[in-house]
Amino acid sequence: MLERAHWVIDTVHAWQDGNSNVLRHLNSQVSETWSEKFRDGYDEEFWTYGTTWEALKQYYELTGRKDVPSYLQRSVDLAYRGTGEWKSNKGRGSLLSEFAITLSPGLAALYEYTGNQKYWVWALEGFASQAEAGATIERLGLFAQRFRPSQRFLWYLSKEFSGSQKREVSLGSTSPHVLAPEH
């Protein structure tokens, strides 16, 4: 099972890097859908980022693989660079605000790993903006997508979380840990 998780993470890293050779080797079907607009991130569906960040956090906690936080950081930074574009796009509304509660756990984890205060501030702002909005969620699937990660963020607000425990992680350039899936 862990080998499959390595394969998924390696595929995600190759996707972010735009490394078509590695991506083609790991997952030829996925490699056909990659384009330059996906570099550093995952796709154009911002609601998926919270779940992806949660998975990266869990994988890192399980394996201690030091390149994982750098990929998480690249994704976060890319997402936040685009917030001006999202806010100005009236058709989609402010995606940052709409999905902020799903992003907060990943942002808090990144603060925990790096000690960079901006991630903690973004996590708190996002969580507070949605908690104060009091919006009604009408679709069950959307409720589940928001509820699950928002509960994880509550731990970061608890007394058990003592703040950044800056860890030795690689936030520079990385090379993929290529592991093909076993059949």
Secondary structure, 3 states (H helix, E strand, C coil): CHHHHHHHHHHHHHHHHCCHHHHHHHCHHHHCCCCHHHCCCCCCCCCHHHHHHHHHHHHHHHHCCCCHHHHHHHHHHHHHHCHHHHHHCCCCCCHHHHCHHHHHHHHHHHHHHHCCHHHHHHHHHHHHHHHHHCCCCCCHHHHHHHHHHHHHHHHHHCCCCCCCCCCCCCCCCCCCCCCCCCC
